[in-house]
Amino acid sequence: MPQIEVRIFADKDGKSPFLDFLDSVPPKVQDKCIARIDLIKQYGHELRRPIADFLRNGIFELRIRHKNINYRILYFFYMIMAVISHGLTKKGGVPEKEIDKAVGHRKLFSSNPEAYTYKKGADDG
């Protein structure tokens, strides 16, 4: 099975909500996040619980737990690629507003994939 291309969503200013989240979590959690994203590359739609789960409206979550804290990375599929929307820390279920945010990112990305793909250095400066 060929690897799935993974892109990171960026807003109209070129900033990535996911990378902001990643910068805010401990290094051990960062490593776990990257490892989970690598699993998307390898398995794509085949990922299931406990690693990933479908939420709604085409939005999926990657599930990470570290020191009794639940971290989630929301993502969606567009054509033959996976797009990382953003991350969050949660106590109960994923809040509806976070899923809605990912749905909004999905709509924007679908309207112009190149414009809403994070490009390294685009938000520097």
N, CA, C and O atoms as a Tinker XYZ file with bonds, in Angstrom:
   500  protein
     1  N      0.851000   -1.184000    0.000000    73     2
     2  CA     0.000000    0.000000    0.000000    64     1     3
     3  C      0.895000    1.245000    0.000000    63     2     4     5
     4  O      1.763000    1.379000    0.862000    81     3
     5  N      0.689000    2.162000   -0.968000    73     3     6
     6  CA     1.520000    3.369000   -1.005000    64     5     7
     7  C      1.208000    4.290000    0.169000    63     6     8     9
     8  O      0.100000    4.295000    0.705000    81     7
     9  N      2.217000    5.067000    0.552000    73     7    10
    10  CA     2.006000    5.986000    1.665000    64     9    11
    11  C      1.040000    7.094000    1.269000    63    10    12    13
    12  O      1.000000    7.538000    0.122000    81    11
    13  N      0.263000    7.523000    2.259000    73    11    14
    14  CA    -0.676000    8.633000    2.091000    64    13    15
    15  C      0.100000    9.941000    2.266000    63    14    16    17
    16  O      0.895000   10.073000    3.196000    81    15
    17  N     -0.130000   10.896000    1.380000    73    15    18
    18  CA     0.466000   12.218000    1.571000    64    17    19
    19  C     -0.263000   12.904000    2.718000    63    18    20    21
    20  O     -1.492000   12.875000    2.784000    81    19
    21  N      0.491000   13.521000    3.619000    73    19    22
    22  CA    -0.101000   14.260000    4.730000    64    21    23
    23  C      0.290000   15.725000    4.585000    63    22    24    25
    24  O      1.466000   16.060000    4.445000    81    23
    25  N     -0.711000   16.580000    4.622000    73    23    26
    26  CA    -0.484000   18.029000    4.601000    64    25    27
    27  C     -0.982000   18.618000    5.912000    63    26    28    29
    28  O     -1.785000   18.014000    6.622000    81    27
    29  N     -0.488000   19.800000    6.211000    73    27    30
    30  CA    -0.915000   20.517000    7.413000    64    29    31
    31  C     -1.708000   21.733000    6.967000    63    30    32    33
    32  O     -1.247000   22.516000    6.137000    81    31
    33  N     -2.905000   21.886000    7.526000    73    31    34
    34  CA    -3.761000   23.026000    7.207000    64    33    35
    35  C     -3.105000   24.317000    7.685000    63    34    36    37
    36  O     -2.495000   24.360000    8.753000    81    35
    37  N     -3.239000   25.372000    6.873000    73    35    38
    38  CA    -2.802000   26.715000    7.259000    64    37    39
    39  C     -3.947000   27.680000    6.990000    63    38    40    41
    40  O     -4.698000   27.513000    6.029000    81    39
    41  N     -4.076000   28.689000    7.845000    73    39    42
    42  CA    -5.122000   29.690000    7.631000    64    41    43
    43  C     -4.691000   30.648000    6.517000    63    42    44    45
    44  O     -3.635000   30.470000    5.911000    81    43
    45  N     -5.514000   31.659000    6.255000    73    43    46
    46  CA    -5.231000   32.565000    5.140000    64    45    47
    47  C     -3.936000   33.345000    5.326000    63    46    48    49
    48  O     -3.365000   33.850000    4.359000    81    47
    49  N     -3.467000   33.443000    6.587000    73    47    50
    50  CA    -2.210000   34.133000    6.870000    64    49    51
    51  C     -1.007000   33.193000    6.838000    63    50    52    53
    52  O      0.120000   33.612000    7.103000    81    51
    53  N     -1.248000   31.926000    6.515000    73    51    54
    54  CA    -0.167000   30.960000    6.440000    64    53    55
    55  C      0.201000   30.318000    7.767000    63    54    56    57
    56  O      1.165000   29.556000    7.840000    81    55
    57  N     -0.555000   30.617000    8.816000    73    55    58
    58  CA    -0.275000   30.048000   10.141000    64    57    59
    59  C     -0.982000   28.702000   10.307000    63    58    60    61
    60  O     -2.078000   28.488000    9.788000    81    59
    61  N     -0.338000   27.814000   11.031000    73    59    62
    62  CA    -0.892000   26.480000   11.243000    64    61    63
    63  C     -1.400000   26.323000   12.670000    63    62    64    65
    64  O     -0.606000   26.366000   13.610000    81    63
    65  N     -2.704000   26.144000   12.852000    73    63    66
    66  CA    -3.226000   25.886000   14.199000    64    65    67
    67  C     -2.619000   24.619000   14.810000    63    66    68    69
    68  O     -2.407000   24.556000   16.021000    81    67
    69  N     -2.339000   23.612000   13.976000    73    67    70
    70  CA    -1.747000   22.383000   14.501000    64    69    71
    71  C     -0.339000   22.629000   15.026000    63    70    72    73
    72  O      0.004000   22.158000   16.110000    81    71
    73  N      0.478000   23.357000   14.275000    73    71    74
    74  CA     1.849000   23.603000   14.732000    64    73    75
    75  C      1.866000   24.470000   15.984000    63    74    76    77
    76  O      2.738000   24.305000   16.837000    81    75
    77  N      0.910000   25.396000   16.108000    73    75    78
    78  CA     0.790000   26.170000   17.355000    64    77    79
    79  C      0.500000   25.236000   18.524000    63    78    80    81
    80  O      1.092000   25.371000   19.594000    81    79
    81  N     -0.409000   24.292000   18.317000    73    79    82
    82  CA    -0.724000   23.292000   19.348000    64    81    83
    83  C      0.517000   22.470000   19.678000    63    82    84    85
    84  O      0.841000   22.271000   20.849000    81    83
    85  N      1.204000   21.997000   18.653000    73    83    86
    86  CA     2.381000   21.147000   18.861000    64    85    87
    87  C      3.450000   21.875000   19.681000    63    86    88    89
    88  O      4.098000   21.272000   20.537000    81    87
    89  N      3.629000   23.164000   19.418000    73    87    90
    90  CA     4.600000   23.958000   20.181000    64    89    91
    91  C      4.210000   24.103000   21.645000    63    90    92    93
    92  O      5.063000   24.375000   22.490000    81    91
    93  N      2.927000   23.923000   21.952000    73    91    94
    94  CA     2.432000   24.160000   23.314000    64    93    95
    95  C      2.464000   22.922000   24.208000    63    94    96    97
    96  O      2.210000   23.027000   25.408000    81    95
    97  N      2.768000   21.765000   23.650000    73    95    98
    98  CA     2.735000   20.527000   24.435000    64    97    99
    99  C      4.155000   20.063000   24.755000    63    98   100   101
   100  O      5.105000   20.457000   24.079000    81    99
   101  N      4.302000   19.222000   25.791000    73    99   102
   102  CA     5.634000   18.736000   26.173000    64   101   103
   103  C      6.305000   17.943000   25.042000    63   102   104   105
   104  O      5.621000   17.364000   24.197000    81   103
   105  N      7.636000   17.920000   25.030000    73   103   106
   106  CA     8.371000   17.203000   23.977000    64   105   107
   107  C      7.942000   15.744000   23.802000    63   106   108   109
   108  O      7.872000   15.261000   22.672000    81   107
   109  N      7.658000   15.044000   24.877000    73   107   110
   110  CA     7.235000   13.641000   24.787000    64   109   111
   111  C      5.913000   13.532000   24.011000    63   110   112   113
   112  O      5.727000   12.608000   23.219000    81   111
   113  N      5.007000   14.477000   24.246000    73   111   114
   114  CA     3.726000   14.498000   23.529000    64   113   115
   115  C      3.960000   14.856000   22.060000    63   114   116   117
   116  O      3.320000   14.291000   21.173000    81   115
   117  N      4.870000   15.785000   21.803000    73   115   118
   118  CA     5.209000   16.122000   20.419000    64   117   119
   119  C      5.659000   14.874000   19.666000    63   118   120   121
   120  O      5.232000   14.628000   18.538000    81   119
   121  N      6.527000   14.089000   20.305000    73   119   122
   122  CA     7.014000   12.855000   19.676000    64   121   123
   123  C      5.870000   11.886000   19.385000    63   122   124   125
   124  O      5.828000   11.263000   18.325000    81   123
   125  N      4.940000   11.766000   20.340000    73   123   126
   126  CA     3.795000   10.870000   20.140000    64   125   127
   127  C      2.904000   11.370000   19.005000    63   126   128   129
   128  O      2.384000   10.575000   18.223000    81   127
   129  N      2.730000   12.686000   18.915000    73   127   130
   130  CA     1.920000   13.265000   17.836000    64   129   131
   131  C      2.527000   12.939000   16.473000    63   130   132   133
   132  O      1.822000   12.521000   15.555000    81   131
   133  N      3.826000   13.132000   16.352000    73   131   134
   134  CA     4.503000   12.853000   15.082000    64   133   135
   135  C      4.398000   11.368000   14.736000    63   134   136   137
   136  O      4.185000   11.008000   13.578000    81   135
   137  N      4.549000   10.514000   15.744000    73   135   138
   138  CA     4.431000    9.066000   15.505000    64   137   139
   139  C      3.032000    8.703000   15.019000    63   138   140   141
   140  O      2.883000    7.856000   14.137000    81   139
   141  N      2.000000    9.338000   15.588000    73   139   142
   142  CA     0.625000    9.066000   15.156000    64   141   143
   143  C      0.408000    9.530000   13.718000    63   142   144   145
   144  O     -0.236000    8.839000   12.928000    81   143
   145  N      0.949000   10.697000   13.382000    73   143   146
   146  CA     0.807000   11.204000   12.014000    64   145   147
   147  C      1.505000   10.263000   11.033000    63   146   148   149
   148  O      1.021000   10.046000    9.923000    81   147
   149  N      2.632000    9.713000   11.443000    73   147   150
   150  CA     3.312000    8.730000   10.591000    64   149   151
   151  C      2.420000    7.517000   10.330000    63   150   152   153
   152  O      2.491000    6.909000    9.262000    81   151
   153  N      1.581000    7.166000   11.306000    73   151   154
   154  CA     0.650000    6.049000   11.106000    64   153   155
   155  C     -0.414000    6.387000   10.062000    63   154   156   157
   156  O     -0.849000    5.513000    9.312000    81   155
   157  N     -0.834000    7.657000   10.013000    73   155   158
   158  CA    -1.766000    8.070000    8.951000    64   157   159
   159  C     -1.097000    7.844000    7.597000    63   158   160   161
   160  O     -1.710000    7.307000    6.674000    81   159
   161  N      0.163000    8.258000    7.486000    73   159   162
   162  CA     0.889000    8.074000    6.217000    64   161   163
   163  C      0.902000    6.606000    5.806000    63   162   164   165
   164  O      0.748000    6.275000    4.631000    81   163
   165  N      1.084000    5.750000    6.777000    73   163   166
   166  CA     1.220000    4.325000    6.492000    64   165   167
   167  C     -0.122000    3.626000    6.261000    63   166   168   169
   168  O     -0.239000    2.800000    5.356000    81   167
   169  N     -1.140000    3.954000    7.078000    73   167   170
   170  CA    -2.397000    3.195000    7.054000    64   169   171
   171  C     -3.611000    3.970000    6.545000    63   170   172   173
   172  O     -4.620000    3.355000    6.199000    81   171
   173  N     -3.542000    5.297000    6.488000    73   171   174
   174  CA    -4.646000    6.096000    5.974000    64   173   175
   175  C     -5.986000    5.796000    6.623000    63   174   176   177
   176  O     -6.111000    5.822000    7.848000    81   175
   177  N     -6.992000    5.511000    5.795000    73   175   178
   178  CA    -8.356000    5.248000    6.268000    64   177   179
   179  C     -8.471000    3.992000    7.127000    63   178   180   181
   180  O     -9.479000    3.803000    7.808000    81   179
   181  N     -7.471000    3.147000    7.107000    73   179   182
   182  CA    -7.549000    1.886000    7.849000    64   181   183
   183  C     -7.304000    2.046000    9.350000    63   182   184   185
   184  O     -7.548000    1.106000   10.106000    81   183
   185  N     -6.829000    3.203000    9.799000    73   183   186
   186  CA    -6.589000    3.408000   11.235000    64   185   187
   187  C     -7.895000    3.340000   12.018000    63   186   188   189
   188  O     -8.910000    3.895000   11.597000    81   187
   189  N     -7.862000    2.670000   13.137000    73   187   190
   190  CA    -9.041000    2.517000   13.999000    64   189   191
   191  C     -8.651000    2.736000   15.454000    63   190   192   193
   192  O     -7.481000    2.952000   15.772000    81   191
   193  N     -9.654000    2.677000   16.336000    73   191   194
   194  CA    -9.404000    2.756000   17.769000    64   193   195
   195  C     -8.459000    1.649000   18.185000    63   194   196   197
   196  O     -8.538000    0.545000   17.646000    81   195
   197  N     -7.592000    1.901000   19.100000    73   195   198
   198  CA    -7.482000    3.065000   19.979000    64   197   199
   199  C     -6.640000    4.201000   19.402000    63   198   200   201
   200  O     -6.452000    5.219000   20.068000    81   199
   201  N     -6.130000    4.050000   18.184000    73   199   202
   202  CA    -5.241000    5.063000   17.614000    64   201   203
   203  C     -6.018000    6.224000   17.011000    63   202   204   205
   204  O     -5.645000    7.382000   17.197000    81   203
   205  N     -7.083000    5.929000   16.300000    73   203   206
   206  CA    -7.855000    6.951000   15.594000    64   205   207
   207  C     -9.335000    6.610000   15.680000    63   206   208   209
   208  O     -9.711000    5.473000   15.966000    81   207
   209  N    -10.171000    7.621000   15.426000    73   207   210
   210  CA   -11.610000    7.388000   15.426000    64   209   211
   211  C    -12.279000    8.419000   14.529000    63   210   212   213
   212  O    -11.775000    9.530000   14.366000    81   211
   213  N    -13.415000    8.048000   13.948000    73   211   214
   214  CA   -14.228000    8.965000   13.155000    64   213   215
   215  C    -15.106000    9.758000   14.111000    63   214   216   217
   216  O    -15.701000    9.191000   15.028000    81   215
   217  N    -15.191000   11.084000   13.899000    73   215   218
   218  CA   -16.054000   11.925000   14.735000    64   217   219
   219  C    -17.367000   12.208000   14.005000    63   218   220   221
   220  O    -18.408000   11.661000   14.369000    81   219
   221  N    -17.323000   13.055000   12.982000    73   219   222
   222  CA   -18.497000   13.349000   12.156000    64   221   223
   223  C    -18.073000   14.253000   11.005000    63   222   224   225
   224  O    -16.983000   14.825000   11.019000    81   223
   225  N    -18.945000   14.373000   10.013000    73   223   226
   226  CA   -18.735000   15.284000    8.879000    64   225   227
   227  C    -17.351000   15.149000    8.248000    63   226   228   229
   228  O    -16.743000   16.147000    7.861000    81   227
   229  N    -16.857000   13.925000    8.144000    73   227   230
   230  CA   -15.563000   13.705000    7.509000    64   229   231
   231  C    -14.364000   14.023000    8.385000    63   230   232   233
   232  O    -13.231000   14.033000    7.905000    81   231
   233  N    -14.602000   14.284000    9.663000    73   231   234
   234  CA   -13.516000   14.626000   10.591000    64   233   235
   235  C    -13.154000   13.404000   11.429000    63   234   236   237
   236  O    -14.020000   12.703000   11.954000    81   235
   237  N    -11.854000   13.172000   11.537000    73   235   238
   238  CA   -11.309000   12.074000   12.331000    64   237   239
   239  C    -10.435000   12.642000   13.441000    63   238   240   241
   240  O    -10.026000   13.802000   13.393000    81   239
   241  N    -10.155000   11.815000   14.435000    73   239   242
   242  CA    -9.239000   12.219000   15.499000    64   241   243
   243  C     -8.136000   11.186000   15.657000    63   242   244   245
   244  O     -8.372000    9.981000   15.565000    81   243
   245  N     -6.923000   11.682000   15.897000    73   243   246
   246  CA    -5.828000   10.840000   16.364000    64   245   247
   247  C     -5.835000   10.955000   17.875000    63   246   248   249
   248  O     -5.977000   12.052000   18.415000    81   247
   249  N     -5.684000    9.844000   18.555000    73   247   250
   250  CA    -5.826000    9.794000   20.007000    64   249   251
   251  C     -4.460000    9.565000   20.657000    63   250   252   253
   252  O     -3.766000    8.593000   20.358000    81   251
   253  N     -4.095000   10.484000   21.554000    73   251   254
   254  CA    -2.827000   10.393000   22.271000    64   253   255
   255  C     -3.112000   10.600000   23.752000    63   254   256   257
   256  O     -3.885000   11.480000   24.131000    81   255
   257  N     -2.484000    9.786000   24.578000    73   255   258
   258  CA    -2.631000    9.931000   26.029000    64   257   259
   259  C     -1.236000    9.956000   26.635000    63   258   260   261
   260  O     -0.383000    9.130000   26.310000    81   259
   261  N     -1.022000   10.924000   27.526000    73   259   262
   262  CA     0.269000   11.038000   28.213000    64   261   263
   263  C      0.027000   11.606000   29.607000    63   262   264   265
   264  O     -0.562000   12.677000   29.758000    81   263
   265  N      0.482000   10.886000   30.610000    73   263   266
   266  CA     0.332000   11.309000   32.013000    64   265   267
   267  C     -1.113000   11.688000   32.337000    63   266   268   269
   268  O     -1.375000   12.758000   32.885000    81   267
   269  N     -2.035000   10.812000   31.999000    73   267   270
   270  CA    -3.465000   10.991000   32.279000    64   269   271
   271  C     -4.093000   12.200000   31.595000    63   270   272   273
   272  O     -5.160000   12.656000   32.006000    81   271
   273  N     -3.455000   12.714000   30.575000    73   271   274
   274  CA    -4.022000   13.821000   29.796000    64   273   275
   275  C     -4.297000   13.293000   28.392000    63   274   276   277
   276  O     -3.456000   12.627000   27.787000    81   275
   277  N     -5.490000   13.604000   27.886000    73   275   278
   278  CA    -5.886000   13.185000   26.538000    64   277   279
   279  C     -5.622000   14.314000   25.548000    63   278   280   281
   280  O     -6.102000   15.435000   25.716000    81   279
   281  N     -4.861000   14.000000   24.528000    73   279   282
   282  CA    -4.581000   14.937000   23.445000    64   281   283
   283  C     -5.241000   14.391000   22.186000    63   282   284   285
   284  O     -5.295000   13.179000   21.977000    81   283
   285  N     -5.739000   15.288000   21.359000    73   283   286
   286  CA    -6.364000   14.879000   20.110000    64   285   287
   287  C     -5.840000   15.736000   18.966000    63   286   288   289
   288  O     -5.612000   16.937000   19.114000    81   287
   289  N     -5.656000   15.092000   17.832000    73   287   290
   290  CA    -5.315000   15.786000   16.591000    64   289   291
   291  C     -6.465000   15.521000   15.632000    63   290   292   293
   292  O     -6.757000   14.370000   15.309000    81   291
   293  N     -7.118000   16.585000   15.178000    73   291   294
   294  CA    -8.236000   16.431000   14.252000    64   293   295
   295  C     -7.714000   16.536000   12.819000    63   294   296   297
   296  O     -6.867000   17.373000   12.506000    81   295
   297  N     -8.236000   15.673000   11.971000    73   295   298
   298  CA    -7.788000   15.641000   10.584000    64   297   299
   299  C     -8.928000   15.186000    9.685000    63   298   300   301
   300  O     -9.962000   14.709000   10.152000    81   299
   301  N     -8.711000   15.346000    8.382000    73   299   302
   302  CA    -9.705000   14.922000    7.394000    64   301   303
   303  C     -8.967000   14.449000    6.150000    63   302   304   305
   304  O     -7.768000   14.678000    5.992000    81   303
   305  N     -9.697000   13.795000    5.288000    73   303   306
   306  CA    -9.119000   13.335000    4.030000    64   305   307
   307  C     -9.631000   14.213000    2.899000    63   306   308   309
   308  O    -10.799000   14.600000    2.872000    81   307
   309  N     -8.737000   14.521000    1.969000    73   307   310
   310  CA    -9.089000   15.270000    0.766000    64   309   311
   311  C     -8.451000   14.527000   -0.407000    63   310   312   313
   312  O     -7.228000   14.433000   -0.504000    81   311
   313  N     -9.270000   14.018000   -1.267000    73   311   314
   314  CA    -8.813000   13.205000   -2.393000    64   313   315
   315  C     -7.925000   12.075000   -1.849000    63   314   316   317
   316  O     -8.399000   11.247000   -1.071000    81   315
   317  N     -6.654000   12.029000   -2.245000    73   315   318
   318  CA    -5.800000   10.931000   -1.771000    64   317   319
   319  C     -4.811000   11.394000   -0.698000    63   318   320   321
   320  O     -3.762000   10.776000   -0.517000    81   319
   321  N     -5.134000   12.463000    0.004000    73   319   322
   322  CA    -4.245000   12.952000    1.058000    64   321   323
   323  C     -5.009000   13.132000    2.362000    63   322   324   325
   324  O     -6.235000   13.245000    2.378000    81   323
   325  N     -4.256000   13.157000    3.446000    73   323   326
   326  CA    -4.815000   13.471000    4.759000    64   325   327
   327  C     -4.341000   14.874000    5.122000    63   326   328   329
   328  O     -3.203000   15.247000    4.838000    81   327
   329  N     -5.218000   15.643000    5.750000    73   327   330
   330  CA    -4.891000   17.017000    6.124000    64   329   331
   331  C     -5.080000   17.169000    7.627000    63   330   332   333
   332  O     -6.156000   16.900000    8.160000    81   331
   333  N     -4.016000   17.605000    8.306000    73   331   334
   334  CA    -4.047000   17.813000    9.750000    64   333   335
   335  C     -4.656000   19.182000   10.015000    63   334   336   337
   336  O     -4.113000   20.194000    9.570000    81   335
   337  N     -5.763000   19.231000   10.724000    73   335   338
   338  CA    -6.459000   20.479000   11.009000    64   337   339
   339  C     -5.844000   21.199000   12.210000    63   338   340   341
   340  O     -5.244000   22.264000   12.063000    81   339
   341  N     -5.998000   20.613000   13.389000    73   339   342
   342  CA    -5.496000   21.238000   14.610000    64   341   343
   343  C     -5.492000   20.222000   15.738000    63   342   344   345
   344  O     -5.983000   19.104000   15.584000    81   343
   345  N     -4.941000   20.614000   16.860000    73   343   346
   346  CA    -4.879000   19.728000   18.013000    64   345   347
   347  C     -5.518000   20.365000   19.226000    63   346   348   349
   348  O     -5.752000   21.573000   19.262000    81   347
   349  N     -5.800000   19.531000   20.229000    73   347   350
   350  CA    -6.405000   20.027000   21.458000    64   349   351
   351  C     -6.136000   19.066000   22.605000    63   350   352   353
   352  O     -5.782000   17.904000   22.407000    81   351
   353  N     -6.316000   19.588000   23.801000    73   351   354
   354  CA    -6.272000   18.787000   25.019000    64   353   355
   355  C     -7.703000   18.695000   25.503000    63   354   356   357
   356  O     -8.436000   19.684000   25.464000    81   355
   357  N     -8.117000   17.510000   25.964000    73   355   358
   358  CA    -9.520000   17.362000   26.358000    64   357   359
   359  C     -9.663000   16.523000   27.612000    63   358   360   361
   360  O     -8.773000   15.755000   27.977000    81   359
   361  N    -10.810000   16.688000   28.264000    73   359   362
   362  CA   -11.135000   15.876000   29.438000    64   361   363
   363  C    -12.209000   14.860000   29.103000    63   362   364   365
   364  O    -12.055000   13.679000   29.415000    81   363
   365  N    -13.288000   15.289000   28.477000    73   363   366
   366  CA   -14.369000   14.374000   28.090000    64   365   367
   367  C    -14.290000   14.122000   26.601000    63   366   368   369
   368  O    -13.214000   13.886000   26.052000    81   367
   369  N    -15.445000   14.174000   25.952000    73   367   370
   370  CA   -15.482000   14.015000   24.504000    64   369   371
   371  C    -14.902000   15.242000   23.820000    63   370   372   373
   372  O    -14.705000   16.281000   24.450000    81   371
   373  N    -14.632000   15.116000   22.533000    73   371   374
   374  CA   -14.135000   16.259000   21.770000    64   373   375
   375  C    -15.267000   17.280000   21.676000    63   374   376   377
   376  O    -16.352000   16.949000   21.197000    81   375
   377  N    -15.035000   18.521000   22.127000    73   375   378
   378  CA   -16.092000   19.536000   22.080000    64   377   379
   379  C    -16.593000   19.779000   20.652000    63   378   380   381
   380  O    -15.818000   19.789000   19.696000    81   379
   381  N    -17.895000   19.972000   20.539000    73   379   382
   382  CA   -18.506000   20.214000   19.225000    64   381   383
   383  C    -17.856000   21.391000   18.512000    63   382   384   385
   384  O    -17.683000   21.350000   17.294000    81   383
   385  N    -17.491000   22.444000   19.249000    73   383   386
   386  CA   -16.885000   23.621000   18.610000    64   385   387
   387  C    -15.551000   23.268000   17.959000    63   386   388   389
   388  O    -15.172000   23.876000   16.959000    81   387
   389  N    -14.838000   22.292000   18.517000    73   387   390
   390  CA   -13.568000   21.867000   17.922000    64   389   391
   391  C    -13.808000   21.080000   16.633000    63   390   392   393
   392  O    -13.065000   21.223000   15.662000    81   391
   393  N    -14.839000   20.260000   16.634000    73   391   394
   394  CA   -15.187000   19.529000   15.408000    64   393   395
   395  C    -15.652000   20.523000   14.346000    63   394   396   397
   396  O    -15.276000   20.412000   13.179000    81   395
   397  N    -16.473000   21.497000   14.754000    73   395   398
   398  CA   -16.936000   22.524000   13.818000    64   397   399
   399  C    -15.761000   23.294000   13.218000    63   398   400   401
   400  O    -15.766000   23.621000   12.031000    81   399
   401  N    -14.757000   23.582000   14.046000    73   399   402
   402  CA   -13.558000   24.271000   13.567000    64   401   403
   403  C    -12.875000   23.440000   12.478000    63   402   404   405
   404  O    -12.475000   23.975000   11.445000    81   403
   405  N    -12.744000   22.135000   12.712000    73   403   406
   406  CA   -12.123000   21.250000   11.721000    64   405   407
   407  C    -12.967000   21.171000   10.449000    63   406   408   409
   408  O    -12.421000   21.121000    9.347000    81   407
   409  N    -14.288000   21.161000   10.592000    73   407   410
   410  CA   -15.179000   21.158000    9.423000    64   409   411
   411  C    -14.948000   22.434000    8.608000    63   410   412   413
   412  O    -14.901000   22.388000    7.379000    81   411
   413  N    -14.804000   23.565000    9.292000    73   411   414
   414  CA   -14.506000   24.827000    8.607000    64   413   415
   415  C    -13.174000   24.770000    7.869000    63   414   416   417
   416  O    -13.061000   25.236000    6.735000    81   415
   417  N    -12.169000   24.195000    8.522000    73   415   418
   418  CA   -10.862000   24.041000    7.869000    64   417   419
   419  C    -10.987000   23.155000    6.628000    63   418   420   421
   420  O    -10.365000   23.417000    5.598000    81   419
   421  N    -11.789000   22.122000    6.742000    73   419   422
   422  CA   -11.991000   21.202000    5.610000    64   421   423
   423  C    -12.624000   21.933000    4.424000    63   422   424   425
   424  O    -12.216000   21.737000    3.279000    81   423
   425  N    -13.618000   22.771000    4.702000    73   423   426
   426  CA   -14.271000   23.530000    3.627000    64   425   427
   427  C    -13.290000   24.485000    2.961000    63   426   428   429
   428  O    -13.236000   24.576000    1.734000    81   427
   429  N    -12.511000   25.200000    3.779000    73   427   430
   430  CA   -11.525000   26.122000    3.218000    64   429   431
   431  C    -10.502000   25.368000    2.374000    63   430   432   433
   432  O    -10.207000   25.760000    1.246000    81   431
   433  N     -9.972000   24.296000    2.923000    73   431   434
   434  CA    -8.959000   23.519000    2.208000    64   433   435
   435  C     -9.513000   23.003000    0.885000    63   434   436   437
   436  O     -8.838000   23.071000   -0.142000    81   435
   437  N    -10.722000   22.493000    0.907000    73   435   438
   438  CA   -11.344000   21.953000   -0.308000    64   437   439
   439  C    -11.525000   23.023000   -1.377000    63   438   440   441
   440  O    -11.496000   22.723000   -2.570000    81   439
   441  N    -11.712000   24.279000   -0.949000    73   439   442
   442  CA   -11.919000   25.366000   -1.904000    64   441   443
   443  C    -10.629000   25.755000   -2.625000    63   442   444   445
   444  O    -10.671000   26.233000   -3.758000    81   443
   445  N     -9.480000   25.550000   -1.967000    73   443   446
   446  CA    -8.196000   25.922000   -2.563000    64   445   447
   447  C     -7.065000   25.239000   -1.794000    63   446   448   449
   448  O     -6.440000   25.856000   -0.932000    81   447
   449  N     -6.800000   23.973000   -2.101000    73   447   450
   450  CA    -5.810000   23.208000   -1.329000    64   449   451
   451  C     -4.434000   23.864000   -1.224000    63   450   452   453
   452  O     -3.818000   23.832000   -0.158000    81   451
   453  N     -3.952000   24.446000   -2.294000    73   451   454
   454  CA    -2.613000   25.054000   -2.237000    64   453   455
   455  C     -2.581000   26.265000   -1.307000    63   454   456   457
   456  O     -1.614000   26.459000   -0.571000    81   455
   457  N     -3.633000   27.074000   -1.339000    73   455   458
   458  CA    -3.668000   28.273000   -0.499000    64   457   459
   459  C     -3.763000   27.933000    0.985000    63   458   460   461
   460  O     -3.302000   28.701000    1.829000    81   459
   461  N     -4.357000   26.789000    1.305000    73   459   462
   462  CA    -4.569000   26.421000    2.706000    64   461   463
   463  C     -3.670000   25.264000    3.159000    63   462   464   465
   464  O     -3.995000   24.549000    4.107000    81   463
   465  N     -2.541000   25.091000    2.471000    73   463   466
   466  CA    -1.524000   24.124000    2.887000    64   465   467
   467  C     -0.387000   24.884000    3.548000    63   466   468   469
   468  O      0.110000   25.866000    2.997000    81   467
   469  N      0.025000   24.435000    4.724000    73   467   470
   470  CA     1.138000   25.081000    5.421000    64   469   471
   471  C      2.418000   24.928000    4.612000    63   470   472   473
   472  O      2.742000   23.849000    4.116000    81   471
   473  N      3.136000   26.045000    4.497000    73   471   474
   474  CA     4.430000   26.046000    3.822000    64   473   475
   475  C      5.463000   26.545000    4.813000    63   474   476   477
   476  O      5.332000   27.644000    5.353000    81   475
   477  N      6.480000   25.750000    5.054000    73   475   478
   478  CA     7.511000   26.108000    6.028000    64   477   479
   479  C      8.075000   27.484000    5.704000    63   478   480   481
   480  O      8.451000   27.769000    4.567000    81   479
   481  N      8.126000   28.329000    6.729000    73   479   482
   482  CA     8.655000   29.670000    6.553000    64   481   483
   483  C      7.608000   30.697000    6.177000    63   482   484   485
   484  O      7.880000   31.897000    6.238000    81   483
   485  N      6.408000   30.258000    5.785000    73   483   486
   486  CA     5.362000   31.193000    5.358000    64   485   487
   487  C      4.885000   32.075000    6.497000    63   486   488   489
   488  O      4.481000   33.216000    6.269000    81   487
   489  N      4.925000   31.556000    7.737000    73   487   490
   490  CA     4.442000   32.353000    8.864000    64   489   491
   491  C      5.591000   32.895000    9.701000    63   490   492   493
   492  O      5.362000   33.426000   10.787000    81   491
   493  N      6.818000   32.772000    9.219000    73   491   494
   494  CA     7.964000   33.321000    9.946000    64   493   495
   495  C      7.998000   34.826000    9.749000    63   494   496   497
   496  O      7.713000   35.354000    8.674000    81   495
   497  N      8.357000   35.484000   10.827000    73   495   498
   498  CA     8.669000   36.792000   10.655000    64   497   499
   499  C      8.057000   37.981000   10.908000    63   498   500
   500  O      8.622000   39.038000   10.627000    81   499
